[in-house]
Amino acid sequence: MAVSTARLIPRPVAPNARIRLLLAYRHTLLRQALRTLLSAEGDIDVVHEVEDGKAAIEAAEKYRPDIVLMDTQLPIVSGIEATRLIRKRARLSRVLLLTLGADDEYILQLLRAGASGCLLKDADSQELLLAIRAAHRGGSYLSPAISDKMVQNYIRLADGHVDDTPPPPRELLSVREREILQLVADGNGNQQIAQQLCLSVKTVEAHKAHIMRKLNVRGRTELIKYAIRKGLIELEMDATANPAREIVALAS
């Protein structure tokens, strides 16, 4: 049975209060679809929308929304860092994140950064609205698939069970390595990645070398092909010159 963690914490909310929401999503088409969906709700006002992490932080400071609904894979500033800074600079704003997978380590990083909840991107509209309203009332929410996996892993650890099966590729990589892998797939060079993540070029090069060694691949093209096959990256829906999309096209 699925376990939902819509844990409600008492919070003063005026009767019939409208929810002021900031939308941060990097894919234009999907962001517009989300805005249309949310704007149709009688109690939600989408006050602003942005496409990268830096703009999300700035907009949260400016608009002070009740809820920031944010993609985890944002350009310029990652979802984790954007969450941390939003919670620091706009303390009353609560952050909900849309994520591609239910990786325990990554979800814990998001929660530690101050997120009020995480939803898988295959969630339906009713689950999304439930999560938004729960967070607005002071609660937190995890998609059932995420909470189920975390509970199962906790039980295994509590029972002293040691899983000796090889970890899936996603779990081989650190959060930072997954961010860099996504930026590589988006067509960014070492200098661009270094600027976006506030790292040195040498550090980026070292991370890329570690990624390829962990995944046992050689070269950028083989790395991206492997990442696509294993679902480690997201493809830009609206990009016309995206290396990952070009590789998919050549392989099809």
N, C-alpha and C positions, 0 to 999 in steps of 0.2 A: 504494500500500500504506500502511495506517495506521501511524503511528509512535507507539508508546507510550513514555513516559518514566518507567517504573518504575525509576528509578536507585537502586540499593541502596548505602547507605553503611554500613560496619561499625559496629554499635552493640551494646553488651552487652545481650542479652536472654536471660533465663533460659529454659531448655527448657520448652515447654508453658506459657509465661507467658500469663496472661489479659490481654486488652486492656481497660483501663478507659476508657470513652468518655463524653464529655459531648455531648449533642445540643442544638443551638441552631437552631430552625426556627420561623418565625413563623406558619405555617399549622397550626392545631391538628390537623386531620384527617391531613395528610401527616406531621406530626411523630409522631403516634401510630402511623401505618403504618410509618414508619422504625424506631421503637422496637421494634415487634413483629418486624420483619424481623431486626434486629440481635440482639435478645435470644434469637432462636432458634438463633444460632450458638454452638457450644460454647466458643469462646475469647473471646467479647465480653461484657462487662458494661456495660450502660448505667447509669452511676452517677447521672445526673441529666439533666433536660431543661428547657430554658427557651425563651422565645419572643421575646426581644429582646436587643440587643447589650449593654446595661448588665448585664443578668442573666447573660449569658454570661461576661463579664469577672469578675464577682463569684464565679460558680460555679467558674470555672477556678482562681481563687485558693483557694477553699475545698476543692475536691475533688482538685485536682492530677491531672487525668486524663492518660492517655497520649495520647489523641486527642481533639481537639475537632472534631466534624463540624458545620459551620455553614453556614447560608444566607447568601449575600452581601447579600441585601436584608432586613436586620434593622431593626426600628424602634428609635428612641431613639439608638443608636450604630450606625453603619454597619458592614458586614462588614470593610471595610479598617481602620477605626480599632479595631474590636474585636480583629482579628487582631494589630495592632501592640501593643496593651496586654496581650493575653494572653501574647504572646511576651516581653514585658517583665516581667510579674508572675508568670508561671508558666512559666519558661524551658524546662522539660523537656516541657511539653505541646506536641504538634505539631498544627497546624491544617490541616484539609482543608475546602475550600469547595465548595459546590454553587452553580453559576452558570447563568444563563439563556442567555447567549451567549458566543461565543468572541472577544470584542473584545480585540485585542492590548494596547491601552493599559491597559485595566482589569485584564487578567490580570497584566501586568507590575507594576501597582500592588499587587496582592494578594501577588505573590511578593516584592516589595521589603518589604512589611509583615511578612514572615516566614512566609507560608503554605508548607506542605509539598506542597501540590497543589491542583488545581482539577478538578472534574468537571462536565460538563454535566448539567442536571437530567433529560435523557432517557436517561442512562446506565442500564444494567440492573443488577440486584442483584449479579451476579457481578463486574462492573467496580467497583462500590462496595466490595465486600469485598476485592477485590484491592488497591485504593488504600489502604484502611484498614490492611491487613496490611503493605503495602510501607512506609507511613509509620511504622508501629510498629517496623519493623526498621531505621529510620533512613534510608529512601529518600524519594523524592519521586515524584509522579505527576501527569501531565496527561492528560485525555481525548484520545484520538487526534485528534478534530476540532480541538481546541485546538492540540496540538503540530504537526499538519500545517500549519495556517494560519500559525503562527509561523515554522516552517521555510521555508515558501514565501515569506513576506514577507521573511525574512532573505536568501534566495537572490536575490530580485528586487533588493533594496537592494545586495547585494554585486556584482551584475552591472551596477549603475548604471541599472537600469530605473526610469523615472519613470512612474507610473500617472496619466494625466491625466483619468480618468473621475471623475465626481462621487462623493465618499464617501457611503456609506449613512448614513441619519439618525443611527443610534447613534453613529457615529464623528464626527459634527459636534459632539456634546456632550461636555463634560469629565466626569470622574468625579463631581465635585460637582454639576454640572447634572443628571446622571442621578439622583443621590440625591434632589435637590429635586423633580424631575419625578415620581419614584415617590411621594414624600410628598404631593405635590399630588393625585395620583390616589387616594391612600388617604384623602383627605378632610381633610387638615390645612390649617389657615389659616397665614398668614405668621408669626404669633406662635408657634404650635406648632412650625413648622418651625425657626424661629430658636432655640427652646429645645432642640430635639432635636439640632441640629447645632452648638450653641454659636456662633451667628452673630447679628448684629444684624438687626432687621426690615428695615432699609434694604438690607442686603446681600442678604437673601433676595429682596426686591422687584427688586433689580438683576439677580440671577441669573435670575429668572422672565422679566424683560424680554429678557435675552439669549437665553434658550431659545426664546421665541416668535419673536424676530427670526431666529434661525438656522433654525428650522423653518418660517418664513413662515406663521405662524398668528396669529389674533387671539382673545383671550379664553380663559378657562379651559376652557369646554366644548369649543371647537374644538381646543384643545391636547390634551385627554384623548382625544378621538375620534381625532386623528392618532396619538397615542402608542399607542393600542390597535391601530390599523390596521397600524402599522409594527412592532409587537412591542417597543416601547421600555419597557413597564411590565409588571408582574405584577398580576393581579387577585386580590384576597383571596378564597380559596375558601370561607371560613367567615364572611364579614362579611355582615351584614344591611342595613347602611346605608353602602354604599360608592359614591361618586359614579361611579367608573369602571364598576361593575357596573350602575348605574342607566342610564348612557348606553348601554351594550351592550343592555340590555333595551328601551330606547326605540327603538333603531335596528333591532332584530330584528323 
